[in-house]
């Protein structure tokens, strides 16, 4: 696609007044989720350039990077940006232990401890958007939300979000305090949320933040036209290994053919498809390379008809995708949930 100065639109996220850029930026990869981690200097440089191009929603978590490295990096970058123009999102609720073992925790005491720690690492007075990263099923969601509501009242956070929550949890949480957005995996090859979750969120006035909108980089050619780095966590992802990967390459080829028809790249077409699902859906692709980010920006000007959208959807039939999505796989093999609330 020909290079042009692309204006990033502003949209409302949820119904509580939060306004964000139409495209967000997932920061986790800067600290080595899929590639080697960047230095803080290089990571901050990317964040500043992304902001200068019009993206203002930056998504991190206390889980990302060794010793919470990502939040520390984002905090440094914020020192060089106008704070009031940035929508900063971070998350709590997952503890990493024993390498790839994770514990989910949502007790009120832990909620507050995590928030205070994130505020300190980010070196900010408030967090715009605070997510429960995963729901602790051993703690009533009402208890977790009650503490989050207190943090809102104290001015430490402005808006509350959930990630990977089911419909019942969303309803119960929203009854305690309005949920501004739900963060879910959503892409051409992961569309689980379309049947129940998206309609519910629209009924309640909750926005959708789509993480891994390029299928963990698959629709940008990762593991297809470029080799996975040896240290990448994707080497363990069910859709990127063995026969599953070979089967899934067909979907990339189909999308590549359609992208040629639209004079854009496969990743631009995959993101454009998401944008056309509704203005309440905000993708947050991340990258460690500015050329990839600039390519993602180009998706904002790809125009698609209803017929185009059907053709793209049919090119990647979700029931034919080989391998579980990452969250399903981790839920079975690498997650443990607290069995008793902490005192």
MOHUBEL-V449287 format. One record per backbone hydrogen bond with DSSP energy under -0.5 kcal/mol. CO is the residue of the C=O (numbers start at 1). NH is the residue of the N-H. Records with the same first field share a line. If there is no record, write none. Layout:
# MOHUBEL-V449287
CO = NH / NH
This chain:
# MOHUBEL-V449287
4 = 6
5 = 7
6 = 8
7 = 9
9 = 22
11 = 20
12 = 14
13 = 18
18 = 13
20 = 11
25 = 27 / 59
27 = 30
28 = 31
29 = 32
30 = 38
33 = 233
39 = 43
40 = 44
41 = 45
42 = 46
43 = 47
44 = 48
45 = 49
46 = 50
47 = 51
48 = 52
49 = 53
50 = 55
51 = 54
54 = 56
56 = 58 / 87
57 = 25
58 = 60 / 89
59 = 27
61 = 64
64 = 70
65 = 68
66 = 69
68 = 72
69 = 73
70 = 74
71 = 75
72 = 76
73 = 77
74 = 78
75 = 79
76 = 79
77 = 80
78 = 81
81 = 83
82 = 85
83 = 86
86 = 88
87 = 58 / 89
88 = 129
89 = 60
90 = 131
91 = 62
92 = 133
93 = 105
95 = 103
97 = 101
98 = 100
101 = 97
102 = 336
103 = 95
104 = 338
107 = 111
108 = 112
109 = 113
110 = 114
111 = 115
112 = 116
113 = 117
114 = 118
115 = 119
116 = 120
117 = 121
118 = 122
119 = 123 / 124
127 = 158
128 = 159
129 = 90 / 131
130 = 161
131 = 92 / 133
132 = 163
135 = 137
136 = 139
140 = 143 / 144
141 = 145
142 = 146
143 = 147
144 = 148
145 = 149
146 = 150
147 = 151
148 = 152
149 = 153
150 = 154
151 = 156 / 157
152 = 155
156 = 127
159 = 130
160 = 180 / 181
161 = 132
162 = 183
166 = 170
167 = 171
168 = 172
169 = 173
170 = 174
171 = 175
172 = 176
173 = 176 / 177
178 = 180
180 = 207
181 = 162
182 = 184 / 209
183 = 164
184 = 211
187 = 190
190 = 187
191 = 194
192 = 195
193 = 198
196 = 200
197 = 201
198 = 202
199 = 203
200 = 204
201 = 205 / 206
205 = 15
207 = 182
208 = 210 / 282
209 = 184 / 211
210 = 284
211 = 186
212 = 215
214 = 219
215 = 218
217 = 220 / 222
218 = 221
221 = 224 / 225 / 226
226 = 223
229 = 232
232 = 235
233 = 236
234 = 237
237 = 240
238 = 241
241 = 244 / 245
242 = 246
243 = 247
244 = 248
245 = 249
247 = 250
248 = 251 / 252
249 = 253
250 = 254
251 = 255
252 = 256
253 = 257
254 = 258
255 = 259
256 = 260
257 = 261
258 = 262
259 = 264
260 = 263
265 = 269
266 = 270
267 = 271
268 = 272
269 = 273
270 = 274
271 = 275
272 = 276
274 = 277
275 = 278
278 = 281
280 = 208 / 282
281 = 283
282 = 210
283 = 24
285 = 26
289 = 292 / 293
290 = 294
291 = 295
292 = 296
293 = 297
294 = 298
296 = 299
297 = 300
298 = 301
299 = 302
301 = 303
305 = 309
306 = 310
307 = 311
308 = 312
309 = 313
310 = 314
311 = 315
312 = 316
313 = 316
314 = 317
317 = 320 / 321
318 = 321
325 = 329
326 = 330
327 = 331
328 = 332
329 = 333
330 = 334 / 335
334 = 102
336 = 104
